[in-house]
């Protein structure tokens, strides 16, 4: 789903509980890293927006 020129919806999997989450990604933040808690298990998920602006890398705090 497209929201605007710089925002799109991405589906990522929680590295802790495995649930699929829909998140909004701002492509102007490419190369940025941020933390968002899982909506189900509340564990912190570290997300990195790749420089292409359309790839989201997801990992735990311990990786």
PyMOL Python script that loads the backbone (N, CA, C, O; Angstrom):
from pymol import cmd

cmd.read_pdbstr("""\
ATOM      1  N   UNK A   1       0.845  -1.181   0.000  1.00  0.00           N
ATOM      2  CA  UNK A   1       0.000   0.000   0.000  1.00  0.00           C
ATOM      3  C   UNK A   1       0.889   1.243   0.000  1.00  0.00           C
ATOM      4  O   UNK A   1       1.770   1.358   0.852  1.00  0.00           O
ATOM      5  N   UNK A   2       0.686   2.160  -0.918  1.00  0.00           N
ATOM      6  CA  UNK A   2       1.434   3.407  -0.998  1.00  0.00           C
ATOM      7  C   UNK A   2       0.686   4.491  -0.229  1.00  0.00           C
ATOM      8  O   UNK A   2      -0.530   4.623  -0.368  1.00  0.00           O
ATOM      9  N   UNK A   3       1.407   5.271   0.584  1.00  0.00           N
ATOM     10  CA  UNK A   3       0.803   6.362   1.335  1.00  0.00           C
ATOM     11  C   UNK A   3       1.220   7.718   0.804  1.00  0.00           C
ATOM     12  O   UNK A   3       0.489   8.694   0.969  1.00  0.00           O
ATOM     13  N   UNK A   4       2.362   7.797   0.179  1.00  0.00           N
ATOM     14  CA  UNK A   4       2.885   9.044  -0.351  1.00  0.00           C
ATOM     15  C   UNK A   4       4.196   8.753  -1.035  1.00  0.00           C
ATOM     16  O   UNK A   4       4.608   7.598  -1.146  1.00  0.00           O
ATOM     17  N   UNK A   5       4.847   9.795  -1.493  1.00  0.00           N
ATOM     18  CA  UNK A   5       6.098   9.609  -2.225  1.00  0.00           C
ATOM     19  C   UNK A   5       7.188   9.003  -1.352  1.00  0.00           C
ATOM     20  O   UNK A   5       8.085   8.336  -1.867  1.00  0.00           O
ATOM     21  N   UNK A   6       7.131   9.222  -0.039  1.00  0.00           N
ATOM     22  CA  UNK A   6       8.214   8.782   0.827  1.00  0.00           C
ATOM     23  C   UNK A   6       7.807   7.725   1.850  1.00  0.00           C
ATOM     24  O   UNK A   6       8.653   7.287   2.629  1.00  0.00           O
ATOM     25  N   UNK A   7       6.554   7.303   1.878  1.00  0.00           N
ATOM     26  CA  UNK A   7       6.096   6.350   2.889  1.00  0.00           C
ATOM     27  C   UNK A   7       5.419   5.156   2.215  1.00  0.00           C
ATOM     28  O   UNK A   7       4.590   5.322   1.321  1.00  0.00           O
ATOM     29  N   UNK A   8       5.790   3.940   2.661  1.00  0.00           N
ATOM     30  CA  UNK A   8       5.106   2.748   2.172  1.00  0.00           C
ATOM     31  C   UNK A   8       4.929   1.767   3.324  1.00  0.00           C
ATOM     32  O   UNK A   8       5.605   1.861   4.349  1.00  0.00           O
ATOM     33  N   UNK A   9       4.017   0.831   3.141  1.00  0.00           N
ATOM     34  CA  UNK A   9       3.751  -0.177   4.159  1.00  0.00           C
ATOM     35  C   UNK A   9       4.578  -1.422   3.852  1.00  0.00           C
ATOM     36  O   UNK A   9       4.576  -1.914   2.724  1.00  0.00           O
ATOM     37  N   UNK A  10       5.286  -1.930   4.866  1.00  0.00           N
ATOM     38  CA  UNK A  10       6.109  -3.132   4.708  1.00  0.00           C
ATOM     39  C   UNK A  10       5.648  -4.191   5.698  1.00  0.00           C
ATOM     40  O   UNK A  10       5.136  -3.876   6.772  1.00  0.00           O
ATOM     41  N   UNK A  11       5.836  -5.445   5.320  1.00  0.00           N
ATOM     42  CA  UNK A  11       5.519  -6.566   6.209  1.00  0.00           C
ATOM     43  C   UNK A  11       6.840  -7.141   6.705  1.00  0.00           C
ATOM     44  O   UNK A  11       7.698  -7.522   5.909  1.00  0.00           O
ATOM     45  N   UNK A  12       6.998  -7.201   8.029  1.00  0.00           N
ATOM     46  CA  UNK A  12       8.210  -7.758   8.625  1.00  0.00           C
ATOM     47  C   UNK A  12       7.808  -8.819   9.640  1.00  0.00           C
ATOM     48  O   UNK A  12       6.685  -8.821  10.143  1.00  0.00           O
ATOM     49  N   UNK A  13       8.735  -9.715   9.931  1.00  0.00           N
ATOM     50  CA  UNK A  13       8.470 -10.770  10.903  1.00  0.00           C
ATOM     51  C   UNK A  13       9.242 -10.475  12.175  1.00  0.00           C
ATOM     52  O   UNK A  13      10.439 -10.188  12.127  1.00  0.00           O
ATOM     53  N   UNK A  14       8.558 -10.544  13.320  1.00  0.00           N
ATOM     54  CA  UNK A  14       9.207 -10.333  14.608  1.00  0.00           C
ATOM     55  C   UNK A  14      10.249 -11.437  14.813  1.00  0.00           C
ATOM     56  O   UNK A  14       9.917 -12.618  14.704  1.00  0.00           O
ATOM     57  N   UNK A  15      11.508 -11.073  15.109  1.00  0.00           N
ATOM     58  CA  UNK A  15      12.543 -12.089  15.307  1.00  0.00           C
ATOM     59  C   UNK A  15      12.392 -12.846  16.625  1.00  0.00           C
ATOM     60  O   UNK A  15      13.094 -13.833  16.846  1.00  0.00           O
ATOM     61  N   UNK A  16      11.497 -12.406  17.499  1.00  0.00           N
ATOM     62  CA  UNK A  16      11.276 -13.063  18.786  1.00  0.00           C
ATOM     63  C   UNK A  16      10.124 -14.066  18.732  1.00  0.00           C
ATOM     64  O   UNK A  16      10.307 -15.245  19.035  1.00  0.00           O
ATOM     65  N   UNK A  17       8.926 -13.587  18.341  1.00  0.00           N
ATOM     66  CA  UNK A  17       7.739 -14.451  18.398  1.00  0.00           C
ATOM     67  C   UNK A  17       7.273 -14.927  17.023  1.00  0.00           C
ATOM     68  O   UNK A  17       6.427 -15.818  16.939  1.00  0.00           O
ATOM     69  N   UNK A  18       7.809 -14.351  15.945  1.00  0.00           N
ATOM     70  CA  UNK A  18       7.490 -14.811  14.601  1.00  0.00           C
ATOM     71  C   UNK A  18       6.252 -14.203  13.967  1.00  0.00           C
ATOM     72  O   UNK A  18       5.953 -14.504  12.811  1.00  0.00           O
ATOM     73  N   UNK A  19       5.524 -13.363  14.680  1.00  0.00           N
ATOM     74  CA  UNK A  19       4.317 -12.759  14.122  1.00  0.00           C
ATOM     75  C   UNK A  19       4.699 -11.815  12.973  1.00  0.00           C
ATOM     76  O   UNK A  19       5.760 -11.192  12.999  1.00  0.00           O
ATOM     77  N   UNK A  20       3.827 -11.720  11.972  1.00  0.00           N
ATOM     78  CA  UNK A  20       4.029 -10.801  10.853  1.00  0.00           C
ATOM     79  C   UNK A  20       3.415  -9.453  11.226  1.00  0.00           C
ATOM     80  O   UNK A  20       2.252  -9.385  11.626  1.00  0.00           O
ATOM     81  N   UNK A  21       4.197  -8.387  11.095  1.00  0.00           N
ATOM     82  CA  UNK A  21       3.753  -7.040  11.437  1.00  0.00           C
ATOM     83  C   UNK A  21       3.730  -6.172  10.187  1.00  0.00           C
ATOM     84  O   UNK A  21       4.585  -6.312   9.312  1.00  0.00           O
ATOM     85  N   UNK A  22       2.765  -5.286  10.104  1.00  0.00           N
ATOM     86  CA  UNK A  22       2.720  -4.274   9.052  1.00  0.00           C
ATOM     87  C   UNK A  22       3.252  -2.984   9.651  1.00  0.00           C
ATOM     88  O   UNK A  22       2.734  -2.501  10.658  1.00  0.00           O
ATOM     89  N   UNK A  23       4.287  -2.427   9.032  1.00  0.00           N
ATOM     90  CA  UNK A  23       4.868  -1.188   9.532  1.00  0.00           C
ATOM     91  C   UNK A  23       4.904  -0.161   8.413  1.00  0.00           C
ATOM     92  O   UNK A  23       4.932  -0.519   7.235  1.00  0.00           O
ATOM     93  N   UNK A  24       4.902   1.108   8.777  1.00  0.00           N
ATOM     94  CA  UNK A  24       5.060   2.177   7.805  1.00  0.00           C
ATOM     95  C   UNK A  24       6.533   2.542   7.746  1.00  0.00           C
ATOM     96  O   UNK A  24       7.169   2.754   8.778  1.00  0.00           O
ATOM     97  N   UNK A  25       7.073   2.613   6.535  1.00  0.00           N
ATOM     98  CA  UNK A  25       8.483   2.918   6.328  1.00  0.00           C
ATOM     99  C   UNK A  25       8.597   4.238   5.579  1.00  0.00           C
ATOM    100  O   UNK A  25       7.989   4.424   4.525  1.00  0.00           O
ATOM    101  N   UNK A  26       9.378   5.144   6.134  1.00  0.00           N
ATOM    102  CA  UNK A  26       9.641   6.432   5.497  1.00  0.00           C
ATOM    103  C   UNK A  26      10.922   6.291   4.685  1.00  0.00           C
ATOM    104  O   UNK A  26      12.003   6.168   5.261  1.00  0.00           O
ATOM    105  N   UNK A  27      10.821   6.306   3.358  1.00  0.00           N
ATOM    106  CA  UNK A  27      11.989   6.087   2.500  1.00  0.00           C
ATOM    107  C   UNK A  27      13.000   7.223   2.586  1.00  0.00           C
ATOM    108  O   UNK A  27      14.146   7.057   2.169  1.00  0.00           O
ATOM    109  N   UNK A  28      12.603   8.359   3.113  1.00  0.00           N
ATOM    110  CA  UNK A  28      13.568   9.450   3.281  1.00  0.00           C
ATOM    111  C   UNK A  28      14.531   9.144   4.424  1.00  0.00           C
ATOM    112  O   UNK A  28      15.532   9.840   4.593  1.00  0.00           O
ATOM    113  N   UNK A  29      14.235   8.103   5.213  1.00  0.00           N
ATOM    114  CA  UNK A  29      15.096   7.697   6.326  1.00  0.00           C
ATOM    115  C   UNK A  29      16.059   6.589   5.931  1.00  0.00           C
ATOM    116  O   UNK A  29      16.543   5.871   6.806  1.00  0.00           O
ATOM    117  N   UNK A  30      16.359   6.421   4.641  1.00  0.00           N
ATOM    118  CA  UNK A  30      17.219   5.321   4.211  1.00  0.00           C
ATOM    119  C   UNK A  30      18.561   5.387   4.922  1.00  0.00           C
ATOM    120  O   UNK A  30      19.154   6.455   5.070  1.00  0.00           O
ATOM    121  N   UNK A  31      19.024   4.226   5.356  1.00  0.00           N
ATOM    122  CA  UNK A  31      20.259   4.126   6.117  1.00  0.00           C
ATOM    123  C   UNK A  31      20.065   4.358   7.602  1.00  0.00           C
ATOM    124  O   UNK A  31      21.003   4.189   8.381  1.00  0.00           O
ATOM    125  N   UNK A  32      18.875   4.740   8.005  1.00  0.00           N
ATOM    126  CA  UNK A  32      18.588   4.999   9.412  1.00  0.00           C
ATOM    127  C   UNK A  32      18.237   3.710  10.142  1.00  0.00           C
ATOM    128  O   UNK A  32      17.799   2.736   9.530  1.00  0.00           O
ATOM    129  N   UNK A  33      18.432   3.714  11.447  1.00  0.00           N
ATOM    130  CA  UNK A  33      18.099   2.576  12.294  1.00  0.00           C
ATOM    131  C   UNK A  33      17.171   3.068  13.395  1.00  0.00           C
ATOM    132  O   UNK A  33      17.402   4.130  13.975  1.00  0.00           O
ATOM    133  N   UNK A  34      16.135   2.313  13.684  1.00  0.00           N
ATOM    134  CA  UNK A  34      15.245   2.679  14.774  1.00  0.00           C
ATOM    135  C   UNK A  34      14.710   1.424  15.436  1.00  0.00           C
ATOM    136  O   UNK A  34      14.811   0.326  14.889  1.00  0.00           O
ATOM    137  N   UNK A  35      14.138   1.600  16.621  1.00  0.00           N
ATOM    138  CA  UNK A  35      13.619   0.481  17.407  1.00  0.00           C
ATOM    139  C   UNK A  35      12.114   0.638  17.537  1.00  0.00           C
ATOM    140  O   UNK A  35      11.608   1.713  17.861  1.00  0.00           O
ATOM    141  N   UNK A  36      11.408  -0.458  17.279  1.00  0.00           N
ATOM    142  CA  UNK A  36       9.956  -0.486  17.435  1.00  0.00           C
ATOM    143  C   UNK A  36       9.602  -1.758  18.191  1.00  0.00           C
ATOM    144  O   UNK A  36      10.097  -2.836  17.859  1.00  0.00           O
ATOM    145  N   UNK A  37       8.755  -1.643  19.199  1.00  0.00           N
ATOM    146  CA  UNK A  37       8.346  -2.822  19.964  1.00  0.00           C
ATOM    147  C   UNK A  37       7.339  -3.645  19.176  1.00  0.00           C
ATOM    148  O   UNK A  37       6.471  -3.098  18.495  1.00  0.00           O
ATOM    149  N   UNK A  38       7.465  -4.977  19.275  1.00  0.00           N
ATOM    150  CA  UNK A  38       6.507  -5.879  18.643  1.00  0.00           C
ATOM    151  C   UNK A  38       5.132  -5.631  19.257  1.00  0.00           C
ATOM    152  O   UNK A  38       5.012  -5.473  20.471  1.00  0.00           O
ATOM    153  N   UNK A  39       4.113  -5.598  18.433  1.00  0.00           N
ATOM    154  CA  UNK A  39       2.748  -5.356  18.902  1.00  0.00           C
ATOM    155  C   UNK A  39       2.182  -6.536  19.671  1.00  0.00           C
ATOM    156  O   UNK A  39       1.181  -6.389  20.373  1.00  0.00           O
ATOM    157  N   UNK A  40       2.808  -7.717  19.551  1.00  0.00           N
ATOM    158  CA  UNK A  40       2.303  -8.914  20.216  1.00  0.00           C
ATOM    159  C   UNK A  40       3.107  -9.244  21.471  1.00  0.00           C
ATOM    160  O   UNK A  40       2.541  -9.364  22.557  1.00  0.00           O
ATOM    161  N   UNK A  41       4.443  -9.392  21.324  1.00  0.00           N
ATOM    162  CA  UNK A  41       5.262  -9.820  22.465  1.00  0.00           C
ATOM    163  C   UNK A  41       5.972  -8.662  23.168  1.00  0.00           C
ATOM    164  O   UNK A  41       6.603  -8.868  24.205  1.00  0.00           O
ATOM    165  N   UNK A  42       5.877  -7.457  22.622  1.00  0.00           N
ATOM    166  CA  UNK A  42       6.440  -6.230  23.196  1.00  0.00           C
ATOM    167  C   UNK A  42       7.965  -6.197  23.260  1.00  0.00           C
ATOM    168  O   UNK A  42       8.528  -5.322  23.918  1.00  0.00           O
ATOM    169  N   UNK A  43       8.643  -7.125  22.595  1.00  0.00           N
ATOM    170  CA  UNK A  43      10.106  -7.113  22.561  1.00  0.00           C
ATOM    171  C   UNK A  43      10.581  -6.059  21.560  1.00  0.00           C
ATOM    172  O   UNK A  43       9.916  -5.809  20.555  1.00  0.00           O
ATOM    173  N   UNK A  44      11.741  -5.438  21.838  1.00  0.00           N
ATOM    174  CA  UNK A  44      12.254  -4.403  20.936  1.00  0.00           C
ATOM    175  C   UNK A  44      12.846  -4.993  19.661  1.00  0.00           C
ATOM    176  O   UNK A  44      13.704  -5.874  19.719  1.00  0.00           O
ATOM    177  N   UNK A  45      12.387  -4.507  18.516  1.00  0.00           N
ATOM    178  CA  UNK A  45      12.881  -4.955  17.213  1.00  0.00           C
ATOM    179  C   UNK A  45      13.695  -3.808  16.618  1.00  0.00           C
ATOM    180  O   UNK A  45      13.199  -2.689  16.489  1.00  0.00           O
ATOM    181  N   UNK A  46      14.942  -4.090  16.257  1.00  0.00           N
ATOM    182  CA  UNK A  46      15.781  -3.082  15.616  1.00  0.00           C
ATOM    183  C   UNK A  46      15.553  -3.180  14.115  1.00  0.00           C
ATOM    184  O   UNK A  46      15.717  -4.245  13.520  1.00  0.00           O
ATOM    185  N   UNK A  47      15.176  -2.066  13.512  1.00  0.00           N
ATOM    186  CA  UNK A  47      14.894  -2.031  12.080  1.00  0.00           C
ATOM    187  C   UNK A  47      15.833  -1.039  11.414  1.00  0.00           C
ATOM    188  O   UNK A  47      16.032   0.074  11.902  1.00  0.00           O
ATOM    189  N   UNK A  48      16.405  -1.459  10.294  1.00  0.00           N
ATOM    190  CA  UNK A  48      17.285  -0.598   9.512  1.00  0.00           C
ATOM    191  C   UNK A  48      16.695  -0.456   8.115  1.00  0.00           C
ATOM    192  O   UNK A  48      16.378  -1.450   7.461  1.00  0.00           O
ATOM    193  N   UNK A  49      16.550   0.785   7.662  1.00  0.00           N
ATOM    194  CA  UNK A  49      16.060   1.048   6.318  1.00  0.00           C
ATOM    195  C   UNK A  49      17.278   1.058   5.395  1.00  0.00           C
ATOM    196  O   UNK A  49      18.190   1.863   5.583  1.00  0.00           O
ATOM    197  N   UNK A  50      17.298   0.171   4.401  1.00  0.00           N
ATOM    198  CA  UNK A  50      18.432   0.074   3.475  1.00  0.00           C
ATOM    199  C   UNK A  50      18.535   1.326   2.618  1.00  0.00           C
ATOM    200  O   UNK A  50      17.576   2.086   2.485  1.00  0.00           O
ATOM    201  N   UNK A  51      19.706   1.525   2.044  1.00  0.00           N
ATOM    202  CA  UNK A  51      19.948   2.726   1.240  1.00  0.00           C
ATOM    203  C   UNK A  51      19.067   2.803  -0.005  1.00  0.00           C
ATOM    204  O   UNK A  51      18.892   3.879  -0.576  1.00  0.00           O
ATOM    205  N   UNK A  52      18.500   1.644  -0.436  1.00  0.00           N
ATOM    206  CA  UNK A  52      17.584   1.687  -1.585  1.00  0.00           C
ATOM    207  C   UNK A  52      16.219   2.250  -1.196  1.00  0.00           C
ATOM    208  O   UNK A  52      15.397   2.559  -2.059  1.00  0.00           O
ATOM    209  N   UNK A  53      15.983   2.383   0.128  1.00  0.00           N
ATOM    210  CA  UNK A  53      14.736   2.955   0.611  1.00  0.00           C
ATOM    211  C   UNK A  53      13.553   2.019   0.585  1.00  0.00           C
ATOM    212  O   UNK A  53      12.456   2.410   0.985  1.00  0.00           O
ATOM    213  N   UNK A  54      13.740   0.771   0.119  1.00  0.00           N
ATOM    214  CA  UNK A  54      12.623  -0.161   0.017  1.00  0.00           C
ATOM    215  C   UNK A  54      12.897  -1.493   0.693  1.00  0.00           C
ATOM    216  O   UNK A  54      12.103  -2.423   0.558  1.00  0.00           O
ATOM    217  N   UNK A  55      14.003  -1.606   1.417  1.00  0.00           N
ATOM    218  CA  UNK A  55      14.339  -2.840   2.106  1.00  0.00           C
ATOM    219  C   UNK A  55      14.468  -2.546   3.593  1.00  0.00           C
ATOM    220  O   UNK A  55      15.133  -1.588   3.989  1.00  0.00           O
ATOM    221  N   UNK A  56      13.828  -3.376   4.419  1.00  0.00           N
ATOM    222  CA  UNK A  56      13.887  -3.215   5.864  1.00  0.00           C
ATOM    223  C   UNK A  56      14.576  -4.433   6.450  1.00  0.00           C
ATOM    224  O   UNK A  56      14.111  -5.558   6.263  1.00  0.00           O
ATOM    225  N   UNK A  57      15.686  -4.222   7.159  1.00  0.00           N
ATOM    226  CA  UNK A  57      16.403  -5.289   7.849  1.00  0.00           C
ATOM    227  C   UNK A  57      15.904  -5.311   9.282  1.00  0.00           C
ATOM    228  O   UNK A  57      15.834  -4.269   9.933  1.00  0.00           O
ATOM    229  N   UNK A  58      15.552  -6.501   9.781  1.00  0.00           N
ATOM    230  CA  UNK A  58      14.997  -6.647  11.120  1.00  0.00           C
ATOM    231  C   UNK A  58      15.900  -7.563  11.929  1.00  0.00           C
ATOM    232  O   UNK A  58      16.311  -8.620  11.449  1.00  0.00           O
ATOM    233  N   UNK A  59      16.213  -7.153  13.176  1.00  0.00           N
ATOM    234  CA  UNK A  59      17.043  -7.999  14.035  1.00  0.00           C
ATOM    235  C   UNK A  59      16.742  -7.727  15.502  1.00  0.00           C
ATOM    236  O   UNK A  59      16.056  -6.764  15.846  1.00  0.00           O
ATOM    237  N   UNK A  60      17.276  -8.604  16.365  1.00  0.00           N
ATOM    238  CA  UNK A  60      17.107  -8.438  17.806  1.00  0.00           C
ATOM    239  C   UNK A  60      18.219  -7.551  18.341  1.00  0.00           C
ATOM    240  O   UNK A  60      19.171  -7.240  17.624  1.00  0.00           O
ATOM    241  N   UNK A  61      18.102  -7.142  19.599  1.00  0.00           N
ATOM    242  CA  UNK A  61      19.127  -6.310  20.223  1.00  0.00           C
ATOM    243  C   UNK A  61      20.445  -7.052  20.382  1.00  0.00           C
ATOM    244  O   UNK A  61      21.503  -6.423  20.409  1.00  0.00           O
ATOM    245  N   UNK A  62      20.405  -8.377  20.488  1.00  0.00           N
ATOM    246  CA  UNK A  62      21.601  -9.166  20.754  1.00  0.00           C
ATOM    247  C   UNK A  62      22.381  -9.544  19.511  1.00  0.00           C
ATOM    248  O   UNK A  62      23.429 -10.179  19.626  1.00  0.00           O
ATOM    249  N   UNK A  63      21.915  -9.181  18.335  1.00  0.00           N
ATOM    250  CA  UNK A  63      22.615  -9.556  17.093  1.00  0.00           C
ATOM    251  C   UNK A  63      23.624  -8.507  16.706  1.00  0.00           C
ATOM    252  O   UNK A  63      24.306  -8.650  15.692  1.00  0.00           O
TER     253      UNK A  63
END
""", "prot")
cmd.dss("prot")
cmd.show_as("cartoon", "prot")
cmd.util.cbc("prot")
cmd.orient("prot")
